[in-house]
Amino acid sequence: MTSRQPKPGTPPPGFRLIRDILDEGIPVGKFVNVVGLVKDRRLPIQTSGPDWKSGITIYDKSIEDEPDKGLLINIFRPEHEIPQPDIGDVLLIINAKLQFFRNEVSLLSHRSTVIHIYSANKIPRLPKSAKQALLDPIRPNDRRPSDKEHEYVSWLYHSVDKAALPDAAEFSIQVDQSRNVKNKFKVLGDVQDSQFCDIIVNVVKEPFDQMDKATLWVSDYTENDFFYKFSWDSTEVSEGRDGDPYGYTTKNVTPSNWAGPYGKRSMQVTCFGLHGEFVREKVKVGDWVRLRNLQVKYGHNANNLEGYLREDRSSFSTGVRVDILSTDDPENVDPRLKDAIKRKRDYEKAKKTQMKKFVASENGKVNGGKRKGENQEEEKKASKTRRKEQRAQRLNKIEERDLEQKAKLGLNESIKSESTDQPIFSVPSILKPIPWTTTVDGQEVTLTLPFTCAKYCANVRVVDFRPHKLEDFATWRKNTEYDILSDHSGASDSESDEDAGTLDRYRGDKIWEWRFALLLEEAAPKKKGEDNRLWVVVDNASAQMLVDLDAVDLRANPDDLNNLREKLFKLWGNLEECKQQELQIQQKNLQRVVAQQPPDSTPPRPPSSGPAHNAIQGSFVVSNKPFTCCIRQYGIKVPEKDPLKADAGKGKRWERVFGLFGTRISS
């Protein structure tokens, strides 16, 4: 009997070939799984933040004919969590983020990224499994590889051409040399003549195309005495005037289209060759960019420092040395970029304050120099102080009341809400329709709004969910060209009419998204008979925050399904168990009806023990803790045949919907 081997070139379900990743056929920002042999590694170096950084290059059979090719994964983690494999070891990487960085496709580690190492000298040939070569995981809670993944590692290692790998001695030398990285980073306030440095800056003026080069003005909101001084107003006198640190009133030649920053905070940079082409095509005003190995020297006027980015034509060229930095992922933003953004914010605040003072001063001169009396100013300050104290007292009372209520309810500490300082609303008050009073033909009329856009905090517990099976909590849609548009909502394939009734809807890449709903019940109902329950929709973004997991095919990924089940158990206790038992009873009763038998008289078995909070799903008792969450109310358009009810346009009416947001199940 022969063991079934993986089809050559076909990775396990959910994994991609390196060639598919490098060909840019996968959208940037998507999370991918990949397996490859290690051909290069950089020793971990400390960043300015809490993490260390390392880089590992891997390859597989899909690129074995291109020895210069490889897929780099940049790893940001605490030093003790960074993998350090040897040459030829096999990496199995799960849930790494695809990025386009420095004009190249690469991977970026995420908090959910799992990296397993298989020792090269212990990987057996098939039919034996590579499980015996798997090293102990660096993070004990990371999910373990499956049997199919073990088999693929064995097949890949013994079938791929290893000619592209350096020998052990050469690899060791390369790794040791990677430690010798000189930190050339400078803020603009510290750059000097005849210096080469790396900078992180904000593009403050639209780049200017000069055919063979491109010029741009940049700032990181630090000051340098050798920069050109831009002035806000040219009617005043004397550079270096006291009380004018931003140069607003200094007499200086400033372009009419200069929007700031003012003072000596900006430097001109000229980019040549490939760098200039990249700037012309990719960079725009407002971008944050990293410029590497920038030459700083005095410009043509011999008075002001300028930057020059020239092509490196040596064999060690690192390509384009202009990187556009993203500010969309706070967890992976360079701390030095954060510092620069903070300086920009502080500058804008100070600028706004000084401009107001300057305008007020000018108005005072126009009005004969009249100023408010000192007593009036003191009264204004006293009034502000009084209002501030009153607001603080009201907030303290609200906080004390909420703390008492939380202690009384015994809220679930595993569920965190982002709006901890907001007042708590009851479910009946959230469901209460909002009246709106207006005037029609001179008469006052009160109307009931179909919905209102509002956000609330509530103490609730989960008493039901839809769909009935956790496997259906994630659904898919086709990946289309419109996904790059910021206003594209990405409708599900099941909602698309274009491919209805054809197989086209099943072709192409799929994007998996969370989509489910929870029935929430008021944790402490005050009146009997009130409507104390509401359904909330949990969309993809809110679900990612809630469970800290990315949507996948849950039927094809049992480990992800188990992770989801464990997460949601913290949220709703034994609710899933109750629903499963109730569904089993319904199926048995249906079978009895079909078989023309009487209903089963056996009483249902109660679920696991615990305090009885809610009775739902027949006679089953749900045991769970209430928690604080954020709920938003909004409206959607739904089809409506009755013209009298079509208040959202022809054939449409507004329907009120509630959604969960800003709520997280902590680890």
VMD Tcl script that draws the C-alpha trace (Angstrom):
set ca {
  {0.00 0.00 0.00}
  {1.52 3.32 -1.07}
  {1.05 6.52 0.92}
  {-0.83 9.30 -0.83}
  {1.62 12.12 -1.55}
  {0.70 15.76 -2.14}
  {0.40 16.76 -5.75}
  {3.70 18.45 -6.79}
  {3.48 22.22 -6.58}
  {0.16 22.17 -4.73}
  {0.36 23.50 -1.16}
  {-2.12 22.44 1.57}
  {-5.58 24.06 1.64}
  {-5.33 27.72 2.57}
  {-1.63 28.02 1.61}
  {-0.19 29.88 -1.39}
  {2.82 29.33 -3.64}
  {5.52 31.98 -3.39}
  {5.26 32.64 -7.13}
  {1.56 33.56 -6.71}
  {2.49 36.01 -3.95}
  {5.38 37.65 -5.83}
  {3.29 38.07 -8.99}
  {1.15 40.62 -7.08}
  {-2.03 38.67 -7.75}
  {-3.07 38.90 -4.10}
  {-4.38 42.23 -2.72}
  {-2.04 44.16 -0.44}
  {-3.18 43.89 3.17}
  {-4.53 40.36 2.81}
  {-3.29 37.68 5.21}
  {-1.64 34.63 3.63}
  {-0.20 31.24 4.59}
  {3.01 29.98 2.94}
  {5.72 27.31 3.31}
  {9.34 27.72 2.18}
  {13.00 26.91 2.76}
  {15.19 29.47 4.54}
  {17.87 31.00 2.28}
  {18.74 34.16 4.25}
  {18.24 35.55 7.73}
  {19.02 38.78 9.58}
  {19.81 38.85 13.26}
  {17.24 40.65 15.45}
  {17.95 44.33 16.04}
  {16.23 46.55 18.57}
  {13.78 49.16 17.30}
  {12.92 52.42 19.04}
  {9.79 50.71 20.36}
  {9.29 47.58 22.52}
  {9.72 45.13 19.60}
  {12.81 43.80 17.88}
  {13.06 43.41 14.11}
  {14.31 40.53 12.01}
  {13.96 39.44 8.38}
  {13.91 35.93 6.87}
  {13.90 35.13 3.15}
  {12.34 31.87 1.96}
  {11.76 30.14 -1.39}
  {9.83 27.11 -2.68}
  {9.62 25.00 -5.80}
  {7.63 27.62 -7.72}
  {10.71 29.92 -7.88}
  {13.54 27.38 -7.70}
  {14.64 28.28 -11.25}
  {15.26 31.90 -10.19}
  {18.10 31.78 -7.63}
  {17.93 35.55 -7.01}
  {14.26 35.42 -6.07}
  {12.86 34.96 -2.59}
  {10.02 36.06 -0.32}
  {11.01 38.24 2.64}
  {9.02 38.23 5.87}
  {9.70 41.16 8.22}
  {9.16 40.10 11.82}
  {8.44 42.56 14.63}
  {8.23 40.84 18.03}
  {9.82 40.75 21.46}
  {13.37 39.41 21.10}
  {12.63 36.03 22.71}
  {9.74 35.41 20.25}
  {11.74 35.95 17.03}
  {12.57 32.68 15.19}
  {16.21 32.05 14.26}
  {16.25 29.14 11.81}
  {19.32 27.64 10.10}
  {20.00 27.45 6.37}
  {17.59 25.10 4.59}
  {15.17 24.81 7.51}
  {11.54 24.89 6.44}
  {9.29 27.69 7.72}
  {5.53 27.19 7.89}
  {4.01 30.68 8.13}
  {0.35 31.23 8.99}
  {-1.55 34.53 8.81}
  {1.19 36.92 7.67}
  {0.16 40.28 6.18}
  {1.00 40.97 2.53}
  {2.61 44.36 1.91}
  {4.21 46.29 -0.95}
  {7.28 47.88 0.62}
  {10.19 49.58 -1.15}
  {8.74 48.63 -4.52}
  {8.73 44.93 -3.60}
  {6.20 42.40 -2.34}
  {6.98 41.07 1.14}
  {5.25 39.78 4.25}
  {4.84 41.48 7.61}
  {4.28 39.73 10.92}
  {1.05 40.40 12.81}
  {0.11 39.58 16.38}
  {-1.81 36.59 14.99}
  {1.06 35.39 12.75}
  {2.25 31.85 13.54}
  {5.73 30.69 12.47}
  {6.85 27.05 12.83}
  {10.37 25.76 12.10}
  {11.20 22.28 10.74}
  {14.85 21.32 11.24}
  {16.32 20.48 7.81}
  {18.48 17.57 8.96}
  {15.51 15.83 10.59}
  {12.92 16.05 7.77}
  {12.25 12.50 6.48}
  {11.12 11.49 3.02}
  {7.54 10.55 2.42}
  {5.62 8.53 3.44}
  {7.10 9.52 6.82}
  {5.72 12.72 8.33}
  {7.85 15.80 8.97}
  {6.24 16.07 12.39}
  {9.39 14.61 13.96}
  {11.41 17.57 12.58}
  {9.09 20.22 14.00}
  {10.81 22.31 16.67}
  {9.01 23.35 19.83}
  {6.86 26.42 19.15}
  {8.27 29.76 20.26}
  {4.83 30.79 21.49}
  {3.14 27.84 23.29}
  {-0.41 28.89 22.34}
  {0.25 28.99 18.58}
  {-1.83 26.52 16.61}
  {-0.02 23.32 15.58}
  {0.40 22.25 11.93}
  {-1.95 19.58 10.56}
  {-0.94 16.18 9.15}
  {-1.37 17.47 5.58}
  {0.97 20.36 6.35}
  {3.55 17.93 7.79}
  {3.34 15.86 4.58}
  {3.76 18.93 2.36}
  {6.89 19.97 4.29}
  {8.43 16.52 3.67}
  {7.55 16.64 -0.03}
  {8.76 20.21 -0.52}
  {12.10 19.77 1.23}
  {13.09 16.62 -0.69}
  {11.80 17.78 -4.10}
  {13.03 21.39 -4.30}
  {16.39 22.27 -5.90}
  {18.74 23.44 -3.13}
  {21.36 24.92 -5.47}
  {20.17 28.44 -4.52}
  {21.15 27.91 -0.88}
  {24.53 29.13 0.39}
  {26.65 26.66 2.32}
  {26.52 26.68 6.12}
  {29.73 28.72 6.52}
  {28.64 31.40 4.04}
  {25.20 31.58 5.66}
  {26.78 32.06 9.09}
  {28.95 34.92 7.80}
  {25.93 36.62 6.20}
  {23.93 36.35 9.42}
  {26.79 37.80 11.51}
  {27.23 40.70 9.07}
  {23.53 41.54 9.33}
  {24.15 42.71 12.88}
  {26.41 45.53 11.70}
  {23.62 47.90 10.82}
  {24.54 51.52 11.49}
  {21.67 53.64 12.70}
  {21.78 56.69 10.44}
  {18.38 58.06 11.42}
  {18.24 61.80 12.10}
  {15.52 64.33 12.76}
  {15.82 67.38 10.51}
  {16.76 69.56 13.45}
  {20.01 67.56 13.82}
  {21.15 67.22 10.18}
  {24.42 68.88 9.22}
  {26.49 69.68 6.15}
  {28.26 66.76 4.38}
  {26.17 64.13 6.15}
  {24.40 60.99 4.91}
  {21.34 60.01 6.93}
  {17.87 58.43 7.02}
  {14.89 60.68 7.73}
  {11.10 60.31 8.22}
  {9.31 63.40 6.94}
  {6.00 64.86 5.80}
  {5.72 66.08 2.19}
  {4.48 69.66 2.66}
  {4.41 70.83 -0.97}
  {3.40 69.06 -4.16}
  {6.55 67.53 -5.78}
  {7.91 69.52 -8.73}
  {8.87 67.63 -11.89}
  {12.15 68.80 -13.45}
  {12.40 66.18 -16.25}
  {15.50 64.31 -15.06}
  {14.78 64.90 -11.36}
  {12.03 65.75 -8.91}
  {12.08 68.30 -6.10}
  {9.97 68.22 -2.96}
  {9.77 70.12 0.31}
  {9.63 68.06 3.49}
  {9.36 68.62 7.24}
  {9.37 66.58 10.44}
  {8.40 69.68 12.47}
  {11.78 70.18 14.11}
  {13.80 73.39 13.62}
  {17.21 73.83 12.04}
  {18.98 77.19 11.98}
  {20.39 76.42 8.54}
  {17.00 75.95 6.85}
  {15.21 78.66 4.85}
  {12.77 80.65 6.99}
  {9.19 80.82 5.73}
  {7.07 83.66 7.13}
  {3.33 83.86 7.56}
  {3.12 87.63 7.15}
  {5.51 89.96 5.30}
  {4.37 93.31 6.67}
  {6.25 93.19 9.99}
  {9.93 93.52 10.75}
  {13.06 91.89 12.13}
  {13.88 88.20 11.92}
  {14.12 86.70 15.38}
  {11.42 88.89 16.92}
  {10.59 87.89 20.51}
  {7.34 86.00 20.90}
  {7.32 84.96 17.23}
  {8.93 81.47 17.18}
  {7.13 80.42 14.00}
  {8.18 83.41 11.92}
  {4.64 84.56 11.16}
  {5.50 88.24 11.34}
  {9.05 88.13 10.00}
  {9.82 90.06 6.84}
  {10.91 87.35 4.44}
  {10.26 86.33 0.87}
  {7.69 83.53 1.10}
  {5.90 81.95 -1.90}
  {2.24 82.87 -2.08}
  {1.26 79.18 -2.34}
  {3.24 78.12 0.73}
  {0.89 76.49 3.25}
  {3.45 75.85 5.97}
  {5.02 74.88 8.20}
  {6.39 78.34 8.91}
  {9.74 79.18 10.41}
  {12.88 77.11 9.80}
  {11.15 73.74 9.69}
  {11.32 72.63 6.05}
  {14.07 71.34 3.79}
  {14.20 71.03 0.02}
  {15.09 67.56 -1.32}
  {16.12 66.82 -4.92}
  {15.67 63.22 -6.14}
  {17.51 61.91 -9.21}
  {17.02 58.92 -11.53}
  {14.84 56.09 -10.21}
  {14.16 58.05 -7.03}
  {12.83 60.99 -9.06}
  {10.62 58.70 -11.17}
  {9.17 57.14 -8.03}
  {8.47 60.56 -6.49}
  {6.76 61.80 -9.68}
  {4.55 58.70 -9.95}
  {3.80 57.83 -6.33}
  {4.45 60.68 -3.89}
  {1.98 63.47 -3.23}
  {1.62 66.32 -0.79}
  {0.60 65.12 2.68}
  {2.39 61.75 2.42}
  {4.75 60.62 5.14}
  {7.91 59.17 3.58}
  {11.18 57.60 4.67}
  {14.26 58.73 2.72}
  {17.30 56.48 3.13}
  {20.95 57.44 2.72}
  {20.04 61.05 1.95}
  {22.98 63.40 1.33}
  {22.69 66.73 3.16}
  {24.79 69.71 2.11}
  {24.52 73.45 1.44}
  {22.51 74.31 -1.66}
  {23.26 76.73 -4.48}
  {22.76 79.80 -2.29}
  {25.41 78.47 0.14}
  {23.18 79.57 3.06}
  {20.60 76.80 3.49}
  {20.95 73.03 3.88}
  {19.30 70.85 1.21}
  {18.92 67.11 0.65}
  {20.03 65.08 -2.38}
  {18.96 61.52 -3.20}
  {21.13 60.12 -5.99}
  {21.15 56.71 -7.67}
  {23.51 54.07 -6.33}
  {25.00 52.34 -9.36}
  {27.19 49.91 -7.42}
  {26.54 46.17 -7.27}
  {25.12 46.63 -3.78}
  {22.33 48.97 -4.90}
  {19.23 48.74 -2.69}
  {16.88 50.14 -5.34}
  {14.53 53.04 -4.68}
  {15.29 54.59 -1.31}
  {11.95 56.40 -0.94}
  {9.33 54.58 1.16}
  {5.76 55.83 1.50}
  {4.72 55.13 5.09}
  {1.23 54.01 6.04}
  {-0.58 55.45 9.05}
  {-3.53 53.02 8.81}
  {-2.15 50.29 11.09}
  {-1.37 51.78 14.52}
  {0.13 48.52 15.79}
  {2.85 48.45 13.12}
  {3.60 52.17 12.71}
  {7.26 53.12 13.23}
  {7.51 54.88 16.64}
  {9.66 57.58 15.00}
  {6.79 58.32 12.62}
  {4.44 58.59 15.60}
  {6.82 61.09 17.20}
  {6.84 63.19 14.02}
  {3.04 63.13 13.80}
  {2.84 64.27 17.43}
  {5.20 67.16 16.65}
  {3.00 68.13 13.71}
  {-0.07 68.13 15.94}
  {1.69 70.28 18.55}
  {2.87 72.66 15.83}
  {-0.65 73.03 14.40}
  {-2.07 73.78 17.85}
  {0.60 76.37 18.63}
  {0.23 77.92 15.18}
  {-3.53 78.24 15.57}
  {-3.17 79.86 18.99}
  {-0.56 82.36 17.81}
  {-2.53 83.26 14.69}
  {-5.57 84.03 16.85}
  {-3.47 86.25 19.10}
  {-1.96 88.01 16.11}
  {-5.38 88.65 14.55}
  {-6.75 89.87 17.90}
  {-3.77 92.20 18.26}
  {-4.30 93.60 14.76}
  {-8.02 94.10 15.46}
  {-7.11 95.92 18.67}
  {-4.95 98.32 16.70}
  {-7.73 98.93 14.17}
  {-10.19 99.66 17.00}
  {-7.94 102.22 18.65}
  {-6.13 99.73 20.85}
  {-9.17 98.94 22.99}
  {-8.76 95.86 25.21}
  {-11.01 94.10 27.67}
  {-10.65 95.21 31.22}
  {-8.78 93.05 33.70}
  {-11.91 92.50 35.79}
  {-13.79 91.19 32.77}
  {-10.97 88.75 32.00}
  {-10.94 87.52 35.61}
  {-14.72 87.04 35.60}
  {-14.45 85.04 32.37}
  {-11.75 82.78 33.85}
  {-13.77 82.28 37.05}
  {-16.85 81.34 35.02}
  {-14.85 78.79 33.01}
  {-13.42 77.30 36.21}
  {-16.90 77.03 37.71}
  {-18.31 75.23 34.66}
  {-15.33 72.86 34.60}
  {-15.86 71.94 38.27}
  {-19.58 71.37 37.71}
  {-18.88 69.05 34.75}
  {-16.34 67.12 36.83}
  {-18.88 66.68 39.65}
  {-21.54 65.38 37.25}
  {-19.06 62.92 35.69}
  {-18.02 61.69 39.14}
  {-21.65 61.01 40.07}
  {-22.19 59.09 36.82}
  {-19.03 57.04 37.40}
  {-20.02 56.23 40.99}
  {-23.49 55.15 39.88}
  {-22.07 52.97 37.08}
  {-19.57 51.33 39.44}
  {-22.35 50.47 41.89}
  {-24.43 49.00 39.09}
  {-21.50 46.97 37.74}
  {-20.79 45.51 41.17}
  {-24.44 44.62 41.61}
  {-24.72 42.93 38.21}
  {-21.43 41.01 38.43}
  {-20.37 42.01 34.91}
  {-18.12 39.79 32.83}
  {-14.58 41.16 33.18}
  {-13.46 39.30 30.03}
  {-15.54 41.62 27.82}
  {-14.08 45.09 27.31}
  {-15.89 48.13 25.93}
  {-14.14 51.11 24.38}
  {-16.63 53.62 25.85}
  {-16.08 53.01 29.55}
  {-16.73 56.66 30.43}
  {-20.17 56.87 28.76}
  {-23.54 56.62 30.57}
  {-25.40 53.29 30.47}
  {-28.69 53.06 28.52}
  {-31.33 50.39 29.13}
  {-32.50 48.28 26.20}
  {-36.10 49.62 26.39}
  {-34.80 53.19 26.19}
  {-32.71 52.27 23.13}
  {-35.74 50.66 21.45}
  {-38.02 53.59 22.24}
  {-39.01 55.42 19.01}
  {-37.72 58.96 18.64}
  {-40.44 61.63 18.14}
  {-39.67 64.64 16.00}
  {-41.70 67.83 16.17}
  {-41.95 70.05 13.09}
  {-44.31 72.57 11.53}
  {-46.52 71.67 8.54}
  {-48.78 74.37 7.02}
  {-48.35 76.48 10.14}
  {-49.35 73.66 12.50}
  {-47.07 71.80 14.87}
  {-46.87 68.10 14.00}
  {-45.06 65.30 15.88}
  {-43.68 62.51 13.71}
  {-42.06 59.21 14.68}
  {-38.71 58.82 12.98}
  {-38.04 55.44 11.32}
  {-34.55 55.47 12.86}
  {-31.92 57.78 14.29}
  {-28.13 57.69 14.08}
  {-26.99 57.23 17.66}
  {-24.53 55.30 19.82}
  {-25.14 53.76 23.24}
  {-23.51 51.78 26.05}
  {-25.61 49.00 27.56}
  {-25.35 46.18 30.10}
  {-26.67 43.07 28.37}
  {-26.26 39.32 27.96}
  {-26.45 37.17 24.81}
  {-29.53 34.93 24.65}
  {-29.50 33.83 20.99}
  {-27.48 34.11 17.79}
  {-27.87 33.75 14.02}
  {-26.90 31.76 11.98}
  {-27.61 28.71 14.11}
  {-24.20 27.11 13.38}
  {-20.83 28.72 14.11}
  {-19.54 27.36 10.78}
  {-21.80 29.90 9.05}
  {-20.52 32.91 11.00}
  {-18.04 33.57 8.17}
  {-19.21 34.01 4.58}
  {-17.42 34.76 1.31}
  {-17.67 37.08 -1.63}
  {-15.75 37.36 -4.87}
  {-12.62 39.47 -4.98}
  {-13.21 42.17 -7.62}
  {-11.28 45.12 -8.99}
  {-13.58 47.46 -7.05}
  {-12.12 46.34 -3.71}
  {-9.42 48.99 -4.07}
  {-12.08 51.72 -3.87}
  {-12.47 53.16 -0.39}
  {-16.26 53.49 -0.71}
  {-16.83 49.95 -2.00}
  {-18.80 47.95 0.54}
  {-18.17 44.55 -1.06}
  {-21.57 42.86 -1.35}
  {-21.73 39.11 -0.87}
  {-21.87 36.89 -3.94}
  {-25.16 35.61 -2.74}
  {-26.53 39.12 -3.19}
  {-25.14 39.63 -6.71}
  {-27.53 39.45 -9.66}
  {-24.85 39.53 -12.36}
  {-23.64 35.96 -11.86}
  {-26.91 34.51 -10.57}
  {-27.65 31.09 -12.04}
  {-24.12 30.64 -13.41}
  {-20.88 29.10 -12.19}
  {-19.05 32.44 -12.57}
  {-19.91 33.41 -9.02}
  {-17.74 30.52 -7.77}
  {-14.68 31.35 -9.89}
  {-11.75 33.55 -8.83}
  {-10.38 34.47 -5.41}
  {-12.70 34.67 -2.44}
  {-12.68 37.18 0.39}
  {-13.99 35.78 3.67}
  {-15.82 38.12 6.04}
  {-17.59 37.82 9.38}
  {-21.36 38.20 9.29}
  {-23.61 37.20 12.20}
  {-26.11 38.64 14.67}
  {-26.64 38.42 18.43}
  {-29.85 38.70 20.43}
  {-29.09 40.85 23.47}
  {-31.22 41.03 26.61}
  {-31.24 43.77 29.25}
  {-29.05 42.63 32.16}
  {-31.31 44.17 34.84}
  {-34.86 44.63 33.53}
  {-36.86 47.13 35.60}
  {-40.40 46.37 34.43}
  {-42.15 43.19 33.41}
  {-43.69 43.17 29.99}
  {-41.20 45.67 28.55}
  {-39.35 44.81 25.36}
  {-35.96 44.03 26.90}
  {-34.36 42.37 23.89}
  {-32.87 43.56 20.59}
  {-30.94 41.98 17.73}
  {-27.57 43.51 16.85}
  {-25.68 42.93 13.62}
  {-21.96 42.18 13.93}
  {-20.21 43.22 10.71}
  {-16.71 42.17 9.62}
  {-14.77 45.00 11.29}
  {-16.72 44.76 14.57}
  {-16.35 40.98 14.61}
  {-12.60 41.21 14.06}
  {-12.37 43.47 17.09}
  {-14.74 41.27 19.12}
  {-13.00 37.91 18.61}
  {-9.53 39.12 17.47}
  {-9.64 36.65 14.56}
  {-9.75 37.09 10.79}
  {-12.59 35.40 8.89}
  {-11.74 32.14 7.09}
  {-13.61 29.13 5.74}
  {-14.55 27.66 9.12}
  {-15.58 24.32 7.61}
  {-12.16 23.88 6.02}
  {-10.26 25.17 9.06}
  {-11.36 23.26 12.19}
  {-8.64 24.85 14.33}
  {-9.99 28.33 13.56}
  {-13.50 27.09 14.33}
  {-12.34 25.81 17.73}
  {-10.60 29.13 18.44}
  {-13.82 30.96 17.61}
  {-15.85 28.62 19.82}
  {-13.49 29.17 22.76}
  {-13.66 32.94 22.30}
  {-17.45 33.05 22.13}
  {-17.80 30.76 25.15}
  {-16.42 33.66 27.19}
  {-19.13 35.86 25.71}
  {-22.24 33.66 25.97}
  {-21.42 30.76 28.29}
  {-23.38 27.58 27.52}
  {-25.67 29.23 24.93}
  {-24.33 27.18 22.01}
  {-24.84 23.96 23.98}
  {-28.45 24.93 24.68}
  {-29.11 25.73 21.01}
  {-27.59 22.46 19.83}
  {-29.73 20.45 22.25}
  {-32.85 22.34 21.21}
  {-32.10 21.78 17.50}
  {-31.64 18.06 18.17}
  {-35.03 17.92 19.88}
  {-36.66 19.77 16.97}
  {-35.14 17.31 14.49}
  {-36.34 14.33 16.53}
  {-39.85 15.79 16.78}
  {-39.88 16.40 13.04}
  {-38.86 12.79 12.43}
  {-41.67 11.64 14.75}
  {-44.20 13.76 12.85}
  {-43.03 12.26 9.54}
  {-43.26 8.78 11.07}
  {-46.69 9.68 12.53}
  {-45.50 9.05 16.09}
  {-46.51 11.03 19.22}
  {-44.11 13.65 20.63}
  {-41.33 12.49 22.92}
  {-42.44 12.77 26.56}
  {-38.87 12.54 27.95}
  {-37.97 15.83 29.69}
  {-34.94 17.59 28.20}
  {-31.63 17.14 29.97}
  {-30.53 20.40 31.62}
  {-27.21 21.84 30.46}
  {-24.07 22.28 32.52}
  {-24.64 23.61 36.03}
  {-24.50 27.29 36.83}
  {-26.69 30.17 37.95}
  {-29.93 30.33 35.99}
  {-30.05 33.68 34.28}
  {-32.31 33.17 31.24}
  {-34.69 30.54 29.96}
  {-34.64 30.31 26.17}
  {-34.78 27.63 23.48}
  {-37.70 25.83 25.04}
  {-36.97 24.64 28.56}
  {-33.18 24.93 28.40}
  {-31.54 27.40 30.76}
  {-28.71 29.61 29.58}
  {-25.97 30.34 32.09}
  {-23.81 33.37 31.33}
  {-22.70 36.71 32.74}
  {-23.88 40.13 31.56}
  {-21.35 42.52 30.08}
  {-21.02 46.12 28.90}
  {-20.99 46.70 25.15}
  {-21.36 49.47 22.57}
  {-24.44 49.55 20.32}
  {-25.15 51.84 17.39}
  {-28.48 52.57 15.72}
  {-28.73 53.32 12.01}
  {-31.05 52.83 9.05}
  {-30.96 50.70 5.90}
  {-33.10 50.75 2.78}
  {-35.26 47.66 2.18}
  {-37.74 46.83 -0.63}
  {-41.33 48.04 -0.04}
  {-44.30 47.27 -2.31}
  {-46.74 49.60 -0.55}
  {-46.20 53.14 -1.98}
  {-47.62 54.69 1.21}
  {-44.84 53.08 3.26}
  {-42.02 53.81 0.78}
  {-40.36 56.61 2.77}
  {-36.86 56.00 1.33}
  {-37.62 56.52 -2.34}
  {-39.48 54.54 -5.00}
  {-39.97 50.94 -3.87}
  {-37.83 51.46 -0.75}
  {-38.44 52.18 2.92}
  {-36.19 52.81 5.88}
  {-35.72 50.06 8.44}
  {-34.10 50.57 11.83}
  {-31.07 48.37 12.54}
  {-28.78 47.98 15.55}
  {-25.12 47.00 15.35}
  {-22.44 45.97 17.82}
  {-19.15 47.92 17.82}
  {-16.21 48.82 20.05}
  {-16.45 45.61 22.11}
  {-13.69 43.05 22.59}
  {-13.32 39.61 24.18}
  {-10.01 39.86 26.02}
  {-7.50 37.00 25.91}
}
mol new
graphics top color blue
foreach p $ca { graphics top sphere $p radius 0.5 }
foreach p [lrange $ca 0 end-1] q [lrange $ca 1 end] { graphics top cylinder $p $q radius 0.2 }
display resetview
